[in-house]
Amino acid sequence: MDPKQLLPDGLLERIRGRAPEYDEENRFFAEDLEDLADAGYLKLFVPTSDGGAGLGLEAAVRCQQRLATAAPATALAINMHLVWTGVARVLAERGDPSLDFVLQEAAAGEIFAFGNSEAGNDSVLFDSLSEARPLPDGGYSFTGIKIFTSLSPAWTRLGIFGKDAAARDGDGELVHGFIRRDTAGYRILDDWNTLGMRASQSNTTILEGAVVPPGRIFRKLPVGPNADPLIFAIFACFETLLAGVYAGIGERALVLAVEAARRRTSFKNGGRSLAQDPDIRWKVAEAALAMDALYPQLSVVAGDVDRLADHGSQWFPKLVGVKLHATETARTVVDLAIRVSGGSSYFRGSELERLYRDVLAGMFHPSDDESAHNTVANAWLGPLEDPGPFEDPGPED
């Protein structure tokens, strides 16, 4: 499906027109969300039989890339809903119906958000600082602090996880479930006042004994890395959809650089356009070359998820690699676009100034630079060896 079918030019321009105001006022993108819901955009992964678009991951990534060219913060927050619905689709395609209810409820208009991130938890999905306390009926009570909870003002279903430290003979167990908006025992802080991506309103969520009933507990996993399909599905959807957003930022920055080069003139060169300046042309070419290298990588990795490709131990390096490449490429391209555009882009209110702030958020999303390199190094070189205890060899003879 052509992304323009779900995001026609008129809708995209309305969204683009609201982005500066959302950013300036640090306000949630409520009007964008309403328009996108009306257009069926929140049902990208929902089967056509249930009124959705029935897209796979590769097509959804293209849609998110297009949306991000207009409003990166809107696209980033929508990502969290699409991650959960995408995970449900990826699991279903592999014979796992455990999250089919996510697609059914998304078809009915529910909005899903991601409440897994925790400050200081660099194990990401393989451990948790939150407590999951088992209840007599099979449900769990969750207590902890979740950060970067995008869609905070609007979600109706929040995916969370925590650790039951006493389970599995004291080795601990990671428990995954969903709470509803009307669940008791949580608070949302009004603390999203950031450098960029302001419209996402990714506030901190405090869990204070929020209860997930047995029917909404959908996974219990051992602490530490494991091969459960849920882990693959979350990484696959999170990393590729995220990469799509940052590819959209880079795409838009390149367009703005071209427009600036054609618009600006050089007094010393007789008033000719800077599009005729060799240094400016080099910068635009450098940005275009960087983006051209990103598009096929993103398309292939997301497409391989749809095709159920078997990359074995190389899957996670591919996923973290495309995320890192997208976020770093977008930063490079935005920087080049600002250099091409000159001092006007330094002023508050210019689109490139906003993109410059938005693109910096890419370094904070999992997997970060250090984690991604560690994942790839382990895949190719194996894990680091234990150096063992230090022994003083004593004096040489």
Secondary structure, 3 states (H helix, E strand, C coil): CCHHHHCCHHHHHHHHHHHHHHHHHCCCCHHHHHHHHHCCHHHCCCCHHHCCCCCCHHHHHHHHHHHHHHCHHHHHHHHHHHHHHHHHHHHHHCCCCCCHHHHHHHHCCCCEEEECCCCCCCCHHHCCCCEEEECCCCCEEEEEEEEEECCCCCCCEEEEEEEECCCCCCCCEEEEEEEECCCCCEEECCCCCCCCCHHHCCEEEEEEEEEECHHHEEEEEECCCCCCHHHHHHHHHHHHHHHHHHHHHHHHHHHHHHHHHHHCEECCCCCEEHHHCHHHHHHHHHHHHHHHHHHHHHHHHHHHHHCCCCCHHHHHHHHHHHHHHHHHHHHHHHHHHHHHHHHHHHCCCCHHHHHHHHHHHHHCCCCCHHHHHHHHHHHHHCCCCCCCCCCCCCCCC
